[in-house]
Amino acid sequence: MPSTKSEAPVTQFTQCRVLREHRLQREDLWVRDGRILDPEKLFFDEQGYADQRVDCEGSIIAPGFIDVQINGGYGVDFSQPSEDVSSGVSFVSQKILQHGVTSFCPTLVTSPPGVYHKVLPQVKVHDGGAQGAGVLGVHLEGPFISAEKKGAHPERFLRTFQSGGIEDLMEAYGSLDNVAMVTLAPELAGSQSVVRELCRRGVTVSLGHSVANLSQAEEAVLHGASFITHLFNAMLPFHHRDPGIVGLLTSDQVPAGRTVYYGMIADGIHTNPAALRIAHRAHPSGLVLVTDAIAAMGLPPGRHTLGQQVIEIQGLHAYVAGTKTLSGSIAPMDMCVRHFKHAAGCSLEEALEAASLHPAQLLGLAERKGTLDFGSDADLVLLDDALNVKATFISGEEVWRKSP
């Protein structure tokens, strides 16, 4: 009778503290076939041993970070059409490994239809590896957003749901293939049927760049919306008589068993530390760290692009040229994790889960991403106690390590 045992080599990570079940545990981590392995099964069923060992020298092992809103970086702007968009995405995917990111959603800001029609067919969902972080699908931020809260999005390309349905999206985007998320303003006429249809197709719907009141936001959630794009930014400020989209954090209209997640740009610029603390303490299980990084991330100050806009970097601020309108961030994910922990006063475990477990849950991927449970993908980040990235692994294979 043929053996059912895997012949794949086993890797044992030793001398580490593993983030599992919301706490750091001093134990070894075992990997085979790119997945986290249950060592009891290995020892009792197969009398196994490790084919290779990785000495982590006391490091923290956390799930690889997942960035669901990143517009580009290192000179690459995902909203700029070219004949080889995929090479730009690949370049960024390689560069962000040093920041512990193992999966991400390339994000396109409001653009004319021709840009979407050219760019989207070139961005495919794929697993990560030595070539870079994996692509989980595209995040389309706009153009179905509020002119009043457009932020850095060019108003001339904003659109409404004139046909009152999914036809408007198809006309703008061309296709929803490889699209993971769409950000829209729920107060736009016809938006609720669009929310329903997107969710039916497995696309995550996020609310943002909006002047929606709380009841409009709650209606969108009842139709399937599950995320808030960069909370506090590009939406009505909190008001005690109508808290707007922000009120979803404590709304009693969210169905039982459902979680409304919300993105936070913890770069020290977009959100005051007090606002970070308020959001985290109100709804800690929904907080998702995002970079909202633009092409200027990793580059010196100067002029860059964000889609159809010219962006000027002044210190740590990214402005639409000639204005004081913020236009994304230049902070990488590991910096956001560190700042969030410091600003929110949260635990180390909470800071790490905001960049791994919560985005995976948001996208419905928590069975294989964002955790180190047995059977999960072995996408790992090794960190020191100050949350500096020491090494990044995808499917158990080292893809980046900090130079000595």
N, C-alpha and C positions, 0 to 999 in steps of 0.2 A: 504494500500500500504506500503511495507516495507521501512524503512528509508535507505537512501544511505549514511548517515553520519557515519564517523568512530567512533568507541567506544574506540579507543586507547587513552591512557592518553596523555596530552599535557604538555610539559616542557617549561617553560619560563626562559630564561637567562636574568638577569637584571643587571643594573649598568655596562654596557660594551660598548666597541667601536668595532663595527663590520666592518671587511674588506669586502666591497661590492662595485662593480663598480669602482675598482681601488682606493678607498679612505676609510679611517676610518670614520664611521658614528656612532654617539651616538644614539643608538636605542636598543630595546630589540630584542632577537632572540628567535623564537618559533620553537619547534620541535615536530613532531608526527610521529609515525611509522618509526623512523629512518631517516626522511627527514626534510629538512627545510620547515617550514610552512608559507604560506602567512597569516599574522595576519588579513588582511582585510577580507579575506574569512572566517576566524574563527569567527570574530565578527559579520559581516553582514549576513552571511548565517546560522551560527550556534549559534549565541549569546553565543560564547564560553568563556572559562576562562582557566587558567592554573591549572592543577592538582598538579603540583609541580613547585617550583621556585629554580633557582640556582643564588645566589648573586655572581656576578663576581668581586665585589669590585673594579671597575674601570679598570679591565683587558682588554687587547686587545683580541678579538676573531678572529682567522684567520682559513682558511681551514687547515686541517691536512696536514702535509708535506708528499711528495711523493719522494722516493729515487729510481731512475731507474738504479743505478749502485752501488751495495753493495756486496762485495765478501764474507762477513761474519762478525764476531765480537764475542767478549767474549769467545774466544777459539774455535769457530765454523768456519770451512772453508768449504764453499759450494762446492768447487771443490775437496773435499776429499770424496771418496766413502765409504759408510758404509752400514750396513744392515738396518739402520734406519735413513736415511738422513732427513726425515720429522721432526723428533724430534729435530734435530739441527736447522732446519729452524724455527720451532716453538719457540725454546729457544731464538733465535735472535729476532724474531718478538715480543716477550714479552719484551725484554730488550730495544728495540728502542722506545717503547712507551714513556719513560721518556725524549726522545729527540724530541717529537712532531710528530714522523713519524707514520702515520696511514695506509700507503700502501707502498709497495716496490717491486722491481724486484730482486730476488736473482740472483747473477751474477756468471757465471762460466768462468774462464780464460782458455786459451789454455790447452787442456788435450788430452790424448790418447782416441780413440773411446770407449774403455772399461769403462772409467770413465763416459762419457756421457750416455752410454747405461745403466749404473747402477743407476746414479743419477737422470736423467731427469724423469723417470717414477714415482719417489717418490715425486716430487715437483708439487703440484696441485694448480691451481688458486682457491682462496677462499676468502671470505669476512673476514674482521677483526672483532674483538670483544674483550671480556674480556681476551681471550686467546692470543691476540696479534694483531699486524698490519696485514692487508690483503695482500695476494700475488696476484700481478697483472699479473704474468707470469715471465718466466725466461729470463734473458739477457745473451746471449751467446757471449762472447767477444773472438773471435778467433774460430778455429785455422787458418782461412783463412785470414791471415794478412801478412805484410811484415817482412821478416827476418831482414832487415836493421833497422826497427823501432819496433822491437819486445818488447822492454822494459824488463819487468820482465817475459815475456812469454817464456817458454823453446823452443828453436829453433828446437829441434829434433821432436817436435810434430806439427810443422806448416804444413799446407797443401795447395795445389793449386787446382784449378778446372780442374782436369785432364779430366773429362768427359764433361766439359763445360756446366754443368747444375745442376739442383737441386739434381741429383743423388749423387753428391759429398757430399752435406750436409746430405742427408739421411744416407749415408755410415758412416759419421763421428758421427752424433748425434743419429741416430737410429730412431728418430721421431721429429716432430715439435709440437707435442701436448703440450699445456701449455707454449709455447715459445712466448714471447712478443716482443723480440728484438734480432737482430743479428748484431754484429760489424764485418765489413770486410774491406779489402783494395780494393778500386775500380780500382786500376791499374792492378790487377791480371787478366790474360786472362780468358775470360768467365764470369767475374763477373757481367756484365750488364744483362745477361739473368737471373742470380740468383737473382739480385736485383728486377727485374720485377716479378719473380715468388714468391718471399717472400712477396712482397707488395700485390700481388694478393691474397695471403693466409692470409692477415691481419697481417703480421709480420712487425714491424717497422725495417727499415734498417738504420744502423748508419755507418758512415765512420770513420775509425780510425786505428792506428798502421799502418801507410801508408806513402809511398813516392809519392803519387799521385800529379800530377800538377793540376792547376785549371780546365783545360778543362776536365780532367778525372773525377774530382769531380763533375763538372757541369753536365756531361753526366749521372753520377749516380743519381743525383737529378732529372734530366729529366725522368729517369726510375722509380722514386719513393722514393729514399733515402731521409730522412727527419731529420737526426740527425748527429752530429759530436761528437765522443767520446772524452772526456776530451781535449777540445781545447788547442792547443799549445803543449801539451804533446804527444810524440810518433808520430810526423808528421814533415814534412819539415818546417823549420822556414820560417817566412814571408820574401819574397824577392820582391822588387819593380817591377821586370820584370815578375815574375810569383809567385804570393802569395800563390800558393798551396791551400790546403783545407781551410786554414784561409780566403782566398779570397771569400769563399761562403757567408761570413757575409755581403758583399756589392755587390755581383754579380748581374749583370743585366740580367743574363740568368735564374734566378729562376722564374718559371711561376707566373703570376699575381694571387694573392689569396693564394699562397703557402708560408709557412714559413719554413725556415731551422733553426732548433733548435740546440743548442750546449751546451754540458755539461762543467761545470767549477768546478774544485776541489778547493774550496776557503778555504783551510786549512792553508794558510800562508806559505806553503812549495812548493807546486806544481806550483804555478803561482804568479809572482811578482805583487804587488798591481797596478803598472802602467799598466801591461798587462790586469789585470781585468778591469781597467778603460777604456782602449782602446776598449776591446771587448764590454763592456756594452754600451758605448757611440755610438759605431758603429751600434749595433743591440740589443737594450735593450729588445725587445719583444721576442727574441729567447733564452735568457739566462736561462739555467736550472742548478740549483745547484745539484751536486751529491757528495756523500762522497767518493766513490771508497774505502770504508772501507774494511779492511782485518781482519783476525781472531784476530789480536793483539789489535783491538779497545777495550778499556775498561779494558785492562790487563797491568800489569807492564812491563817495558822494558825487553828484552830477546830475545830468538829465538822462532819463530813461523813458520807457513807455509802459502803459497799461492799456492794452487794446488800442482804442482810437485817441487816447489822451497822452499828452506829454507830462511826465512826472519829474519833479525836482526833489532831490534828497538833500535835506538840511539837517545835519546831525543824525538823530535817530528817527526823524520825521520824514514821511513821504507825502508830498503835497502835489495836487494838480498844479502845474506850472502857473505862476502868477496869482495864486490864491492861497488860502489857508485851509483848503478842503483836504482832509486826510484821504489817502488813496491806497490803502493796504499797508502792509508791514514789511520790514526788512529783517525781522527777527526769525531765526530758525527754531525748529520745534524744541530742541533741548533747552534753549534759552527760555522759551515760554514755560516749559515745565518747571525750571528753577525759579523763575519769577513768580509763577503762580503759587508754588509752595511757600515762598517767602511772604508774598503779599496777602494771601488768604489765611496764612497760619494753619494750613491743613497738614495732615500727616503725609509722610513720604509716600505711603501706599496710595493715598487719595490722589496725589499729584500724578503719579505714574498711571493710575487707572483712567484719569481724565484724558490721557493721550493714547490709550490703548484699548482698554475694555469698553469704555463708553462709546467711542466711535464705531467699534465693531458691533456693539449692540444696536446702535442707530441704524447701521446698514444691514442688519440681520445676519451678521457673519460671526456671531459670538461662539458658534459651535466649533469654529476652526481658527479664528483670529482673535487677538486681544486678550487671550488667557494662556496660561501654561498648564491647563488641564490635560489629562491623558487623552491622546488622540488629536490634540490641537496641532496646527502647523508650528514647527519649531522656528518661528521668527522671533529672534531674541535680541535684546540689547543689554550689554554689560556696562554697569555704571559704578562709579565710586560713591561714597557717602554724600558728596556734594552734588550728586546727579550729573556729573560730567561723563560723557560717553567714552568708554574705553574700547569697545568693540561692538560690531553689529553682525548678526548671523541671520541668514535666510534659509529655511528648510534645514537648519542644523549646520550649514556650511558658512564659514567665516567669509564675509564679503567686504569688511573694512575693519581696520585696527589702528588705533592711535599710535603714532611713532613714538618710540622710547624717548 
